[in-house]
Every structure is written in structure tokens, then in C-alpha cells.
Amino acid sequence: MRNDLLFDFTVDKPAKTVYITREFDAELPMVWDAYTKQEILDQWWAPKPWSSKTKVMNFEEGGRRFYAMVSPEGQERWALQKYTSISPKTNFKFLNAFADENENPQLPGSEWDLSFSEESGKTKVSVSIYNESLERMEKMIEMGFKEGFTMTLNGLEELLATLLRK
């Protein structure tokens, strides 16, 4: 993992929002595909040693991704993402909620807003995660979201490096 790439994780409690900025040593189309294509997402969207398993994904406005993070022992944690806005190669938004295995969301969820930009072959991804309640956000942080998401993003960085070598 390169240490000179930007990474910032900020919690704004009054705004009930978490801001994450992460830079990747890859061009924007490759990073965009990593966030928007099921076959690539399933290779990194979970903190190791967990893995990601997508049951349904249609990346379009009004579409959804229903997936599970799966532990090495087979324990599944389901989540539902409903895409609310997509501007190709620059931004997409979704509502995220944990769910049961039958796709019933456990509300409240959170609103994710992801923006992508590239400069000199490096892609910056800026993520804001708004929570309807401060309690939900604090619980998410308490459950280890920062550590888990950091690990997940490190997994993406490793995957991108592997894909670049091919």
C-alpha cells in the first residue's frame, strides 16, 4: 500500500455525516468500474477476511444492489443499496440499509454520495454518508465502521494494483 496517497476520514456529528476521501493510483475509468460493476465489487467490498456476495445488482437510477458480506465461517450480513442518482464517471448516490436475507431493510439507513475525479493518473473518491439519526451514525462508528471501511478501501487499492499489472 502506498503511503503518499490521500486518505481522510472525518466524522461531523452535528451534520450526522461521515466524510471519507481516498485517492487511488489508477485512472478514473478503472476506479469507476470497481465501484459500479458487480464482478469487481465482489472482489473488494468487504473488510478482509470477509468477502462480498452480490445476489442482485442493476446499476441504474432506481436500481439496486442486494448483497451480503460473508465471514470465513459463512456468517452473512445482508445490505441493500438503492441507486437514487447516477452521473456516469463522476458521481452516484444510493440509500443504504442493512437488511435480512429476504431483502427487508432495517431502517433507518444512510444516504451515500460518491464523487470521482482524476488528476495525473490518480483518482480521488469523495464519499459522504448522511445518517437520519445521530444515534445510528454513532452506532455505526462504534461497530468499527472506520476500521472496516479503511480495510475495505485498502483491499480495493490492492485489487487495482493487481488489475494494473494484467
C-alpha positions as CSV (number, residue, x, y, z in Angstrom):
1,M,0.0,0.0,0.0
2,R,1.3,3.4,-0.9
3,N,1.5,5.9,1.9
4,D,1.6,9.0,-0.3
5,L,-2.0,8.6,-1.4
6,L,-4.6,10.8,0.2
7,F,-6.8,9.3,2.9
8,D,-9.1,11.3,5.2
9,F,-11.9,10.1,7.5
10,T,-13.9,12.8,9.2
11,V,-16.9,12.5,11.5
12,D,-19.2,15.5,11.6
13,K,-21.7,14.8,14.4
14,P,-23.8,18.0,14.1
15,A,-24.3,17.2,10.4
16,K,-24.8,13.4,11.2
17,T,-22.4,12.8,8.3
18,V,-19.1,10.9,7.8
19,Y,-16.8,12.2,5.1
20,I,-14.2,9.9,3.5
21,T,-11.7,10.9,0.9
22,R,-9.5,8.3,-0.7
23,E,-7.0,8.5,-3.5
24,F,-6.1,5.5,-5.7
25,D,-3.2,5.1,-8.0
26,A,-5.3,4.2,-11.0
27,E,-7.2,6.1,-13.7
28,L,-10.8,7.0,-13.2
29,P,-12.5,4.5,-15.6
30,M,-10.9,1.6,-13.7
31,V,-11.9,3.0,-10.3
32,W,-15.4,3.8,-11.5
33,D,-15.8,0.2,-12.8
34,A,-14.6,-1.1,-9.4
35,Y,-17.4,0.7,-7.7
36,T,-20.1,0.0,-10.2
37,K,-19.6,-3.5,-11.6
38,Q,-20.7,-6.5,-9.6
39,E,-17.9,-8.8,-10.7
40,I,-15.3,-6.3,-9.5
41,L,-17.3,-5.1,-6.4
42,D,-17.5,-8.7,-5.1
43,Q,-13.7,-8.8,-5.1
44,W,-13.2,-6.0,-2.6
45,W,-16.4,-4.6,-0.9
46,A,-15.8,-6.2,2.5
47,P,-13.1,-5.9,5.1
48,K,-10.8,-8.9,5.0
49,P,-11.2,-11.8,5.8
50,W,-14.9,-11.2,4.9
51,S,-16.0,-11.3,1.3
52,S,-18.8,-9.8,-0.7
53,K,-21.5,-11.8,-2.4
54,T,-24.0,-9.9,-4.6
55,K,-27.4,-11.5,-5.1
56,V,-28.9,-8.8,-7.3
57,M,-27.4,-5.7,-8.9
58,N,-28.7,-3.3,-11.5
59,F,-26.7,-0.2,-11.6
60,E,-29.2,2.4,-12.9
61,E,-31.2,5.1,-11.3
62,G,-34.0,3.3,-9.4
63,G,-31.9,0.1,-9.5
64,R,-30.4,-1.7,-6.5
65,R,-27.7,-3.9,-5.2
66,F,-28.6,-6.6,-2.7
67,Y,-25.5,-8.2,-1.3
68,A,-24.0,-9.9,1.8
69,M,-20.7,-9.6,3.5
70,V,-19.7,-13.2,4.3
71,S,-17.4,-14.2,7.1
72,P,-14.9,-17.0,6.7
73,E,-17.3,-19.1,8.8
74,G,-20.2,-18.4,6.4
75,Q,-22.0,-15.8,8.6
76,E,-23.9,-13.4,6.3
77,R,-24.6,-9.7,6.9
78,W,-27.1,-8.5,4.2
79,A,-27.4,-4.9,3.0
80,L,-29.5,-3.2,0.4
81,Q,-28.4,-0.2,-1.7
82,K,-30.9,1.7,-3.8
83,Y,-29.4,3.9,-6.5
84,T,-31.0,7.3,-6.5
85,S,-28.8,9.3,-8.9
86,I,-26.0,8.4,-11.4
87,S,-23.8,10.8,-13.4
88,P,-21.5,8.5,-15.3
89,K,-17.8,8.6,-14.3
90,T,-18.4,11.5,-11.8
91,N,-21.0,10.7,-9.2
92,F,-23.6,8.4,-7.9
93,K,-25.8,8.2,-4.8
94,F,-27.6,5.5,-3.0
95,L,-29.7,4.8,0.0
96,N,-28.0,2.1,2.1
97,A,-29.7,-0.1,4.8
98,F,-28.9,-3.3,6.5
99,A,-31.4,-6.0,5.6
100,D,-32.4,-9.5,6.3
101,E,-31.8,-12.4,3.8
102,N,-35.2,-11.7,2.3
103,E,-34.3,-8.1,1.3
104,N,-36.4,-6.5,4.1
105,P,-34.4,-3.3,5.1
106,Q,-33.7,-2.5,8.7
107,L,-34.4,1.2,8.8
108,P,-33.2,3.9,9.2
109,G,-30.5,3.7,6.6
110,S,-27.9,6.2,5.4
111,E,-27.5,8.3,2.2
112,W,-24.2,7.7,0.4
113,D,-22.9,10.3,-2.1
114,L,-19.8,9.3,-4.0
115,S,-17.8,11.6,-6.3
116,F,-14.9,10.7,-8.6
117,S,-12.2,12.9,-10.1
118,E,-8.9,12.2,-11.7
119,E,-5.6,14.2,-11.8
120,S,-2.3,12.9,-13.2
121,G,-3.5,9.3,-13.3
122,K,-4.7,9.3,-9.7
123,T,-8.4,9.0,-8.9
124,K,-9.9,10.7,-5.9
125,V,-13.1,9.3,-4.4
126,S,-15.0,11.5,-2.0
127,V,-17.8,9.9,0.0
128,S,-20.3,11.5,2.3
129,I,-22.5,9.3,4.4
130,Y,-25.5,11.1,5.9
131,N,-27.5,9.4,8.6
132,E,-31.0,10.4,9.6
133,S,-30.1,10.0,13.2
134,L,-27.0,10.7,15.2
135,E,-27.7,7.5,17.2
136,R,-27.4,5.4,14.0
137,M,-24.2,7.1,13.0
138,E,-22.6,6.7,16.4
139,K,-23.6,3.0,16.5
140,M,-22.1,2.6,13.0
141,I,-18.8,4.1,14.2
142,E,-18.9,2.1,17.5
143,M,-19.3,-1.1,15.5
144,G,-16.0,-0.4,13.8
145,F,-17.1,1.2,10.6
146,K,-13.9,3.4,10.3
147,E,-11.6,0.4,10.7
148,G,-13.7,-1.9,8.5
149,F,-14.2,0.6,5.7
150,T,-10.5,1.5,5.8
151,M,-9.6,-2.2,5.4
152,T,-12.1,-2.4,2.6
153,L,-10.6,0.5,0.7
154,N,-7.1,-1.0,1.2
155,G,-8.5,-4.1,-0.4
156,L,-9.6,-2.0,-3.4
157,E,-6.1,-0.5,-3.6
158,E,-4.5,-4.0,-3.7
159,L,-7.1,-5.2,-6.3
160,L,-6.4,-2.1,-8.5
161,A,-2.7,-2.8,-8.4
162,T,-3.3,-6.4,-9.4
163,L,-5.6,-5.3,-12.3
164,L,-3.0,-2.8,-13.5
165,R,-0.3,-5.5,-13.7
166,K,-2.5,-7.6,-16.1
